[in-house]
Amino acid sequence: MSSNYEIIIYWSDEDGAFIAEVPELPGCMADGKTYQKALANVEVIVEEWIQAAKELGRPIPQPRGRLMYA
């Protein structure tokens, strides 16, 4: 992945999968049956999110790094 966005990964009983979210990119999330698969999937989605934003002329937030809270 060419970006440094924070990724939050958690288990969802409702979905029966791990969910990976990128808080700095609205709506950017993916899932996977394993932690590693969720991470791999969200890395692809981040690139797609950035590409779509560029094509639509929308701003792309700069990675902020670690959140100040958890």
C-alpha positions as a printed Julia matrix, in Angstrom:
70×3 Matrix{Float64}:
   0.0     0.0     0.0
   1.39    3.39   -0.96
  -0.44    5.3     1.77
   0.0     5.61    5.5
  -3.6     5.83    6.61
  -4.62    4.38    9.94
  -6.56    1.13    9.64
  -8.82   -0.17   12.38
  -9.61   -3.9    12.25
 -12.21   -5.63   14.41
 -14.34   -8.76   14.44
 -18.04   -8.39   13.57
 -20.32  -11.16   14.85
 -23.1    -9.74   12.69
 -21.06  -10.11    9.52
 -19.09  -13.18   10.59
 -15.91  -11.5     9.38
 -13.16   -9.09   10.3
 -13.92   -5.5     9.29
 -11.15   -3.09    8.32
 -11.98    0.62    8.33
  -9.95    3.66    7.29
 -11.4     6.51    9.41
  -9.71    9.28    7.42
 -11.34    8.16    4.15
 -15.14    8.29    4.56
 -16.82    5.02    3.67
 -13.51    3.25    3.05
 -13.8    -0.24    4.51
 -13.44   -3.9     3.62
 -13.94   -7.27    5.24
 -12.31  -10.68    5.3
 -12.68  -14.08    6.92
  -9.27  -13.6     8.54
  -7.49  -10.56    9.98
  -4.86  -10.8     7.24
  -7.48  -11.03    4.46
  -9.34   -7.98    5.81
  -6.06   -6.05    5.83
  -5.17   -7.14    2.28
  -8.66   -6.25    1.04
  -8.68   -2.8     2.63
  -5.28   -2.0     1.12
  -6.83   -2.54   -2.33
  -9.89   -0.48   -1.38
  -7.73    2.44   -0.18
  -6.06    2.62   -3.59
  -9.46    2.43   -5.32
 -10.89    5.11   -3.01
  -7.99    7.45   -3.82
  -8.27    6.77   -7.55
 -12.02    7.46   -7.54
 -11.51   10.69   -5.58
  -8.92   11.84   -8.12
 -11.22   11.04  -11.04
 -14.07   12.96   -9.41
 -11.86   15.91   -8.49
 -12.49   15.43   -4.78
  -9.95   16.24   -2.08
  -7.84   13.4    -0.72
  -7.08   13.76    2.98
  -3.44   13.55    3.99
  -2.69   10.68    6.39
  -2.62   12.0     9.96
  -0.96    8.95   11.44
  -1.91    7.65   14.83
  -5.13    8.93   16.36
  -4.87   10.9    19.58
  -7.44    8.61   21.25
  -8.33    4.94   21.25
